[in-house]
Amino acid sequence: GRTAYIAPERFSVVGGRPAPSPCSELPPAADLFSFGCVAAELFLETPLFDFARLLAYRDGAHDPSPVLAGIEDVFVRSVVSRCISRDPAARPS
């Protein structure tokens, strides 16, 4: 499908179209973003982002908070929210 778990900072624009940036070594923050997406899907039973929503999120045009509200456990929701922060520095270390 079109499920997307790639950290937003990994995308660049190539030929006017977004494409994953090649990375020789991914920073842990990118892995944490992916973890947050997987954890959200486990609790929500549906993917958090498709490719279009991920690009909109990267650009600040999509807010996943209403979807994340479906995670009943407040602690899990908080961890997922921090892990999927658009700012890599705001993600847990």
NORQUIQUI-V159354 format. One record per residue. N is the residue number from 1. RES is the residue in one small letter. PHI is phi in whole degrees, 0 to 359 (* if undefined). BURIAL is I if it has 16 or more other C-alpha atoms within 10 Angstrom, else O. D_FIRST is the distance of its C-alpha to the first C-alpha in whole Angstrom. Layout:
n->(N N)
res->(RES RES)
phi->(PHI PHI)
burial->(BURIAL BURIAL)
d_first->(D_FIRST D_FIRST)
This chain:
n->(1 2 3 4 5 6 7 8 9 10 11 12 13 14 15 16 17 18 19 20 21 22 23 24 25 26 27 28 29 30 31 32 33 34 35 36 37 38 39 40 41 42 43 44 45 46 47 48 49 50 51 52 53 54 55 56 57 58 59 60 61 62 63 64 65 66 67 68 69 70 71 72 73 74 75 76 77 78 79 80 81 82 83 84 85 86 87 88 89 90 91 92 93)
res->(g r t a y i a p e r f s v v g g r p a p s p c s e l p p a a d l f s f g c v a a e l f l e t p l f d f a r l l a y r d g a h d p s p v l a g i e d v f v r s v v s r c i s r d p a a r p s)
phi->(* 248 298 232 239 277 303 302 289 277 265 232 258 238 61 81 236 292 214 300 282 290 228 284 218 279 287 305 300 293 295 294 299 298 302 300 294 293 299 299 296 297 276 267 63 205 298 284 230 258 300 296 293 296 294 295 297 304 272 81 258 224 245 279 305 299 288 297 300 287 276 291 288 297 295 298 301 295 297 298 301 292 293 263 305 295 274 302 290 274 284 300 257)
burial->(O O O I I I I I O O I O O O O O O O O O O O O O O O O O I I O I I I I I I I I I I O I I O O I I I O O O I I I O I I O O O O O O O O O I O O I O O O O I I O O I I I I I I I O I O O I O O)
d_first->(0 4 6 9 12 14 17 18 21 20 19 21 22 22 24 23 19 18 17 17 20 22 23 26 26 24 26 25 24 21 20 22 19 16 18 19 15 15 18 17 14 17 19 17 15 12 10 13 11 8 10 12 14 14 16 18 19 20 22 23 22 20 21 19 23 23 19 21 24 22 23 26 28 29 29 26 25 27 26 22 24 25 23 20 23 23 26 26 29 29 27 28 30)
